[in-house]
């Protein structure tokens, strides 16, 4: 298989689609990396379910204040205008439709937009948590993920076989090989690595890839 994007490059690509001033929740783990790559001249307002809005970047090692953490228990910094509030108020923001974007990881994404990003198995995320609220509360839900599992199985599938986080909620997927939109129950290919043929990409995808106009080259800087 051709070379693929790194996690940092996938996060960089997803960051390019976040509008200036957007209220954004980033899922625990890999999606948190998106915050590093805000385009020049844009500033998102980041939200975390445990009750902070508008926090800053991670502190330098040794400078952490462990009273200031995000939902993933990672230390954050505060900026002028940072707000603190009760956990229940944080979820009222989510459920009330006040978030513009939620970016999450995934085990599987189905062609109809269903998302599975937790598992009842011995490994992985053991409970659905606040993600089930995020995927139906945010105005736009995107996923960042490797295109295939560690053993080469497609993560973009016809139908999810793992427990669902949300139904029909995902609108765009940024993978290590492509950018794919979900439109009318179909995967629509928007961008792919130039060195990867459409046939090869299809062979790594568990449902048909549809075309709607020209497919752009997926290009990212070394980050």
Secondary structure, DSSP 8 states (H G I E B T S, - for coil): ------HHHHHHHHHTT--TT-EEEE-SSGGGGGGGG--TT---EEEETTTEES------TT---TTSB-TTS-B----TT-EE--HHHHHHHHHTT--SEEEE--SEEETTS-EE---SSSSS--S-TTHHHHHHHSSEEEEEE-SB-TTS-BSEESS--S--SBSS---EEEESSEEEEEETTEEEEEEE-TTS-HHHHHHTSBS-EEEEEEEEE------
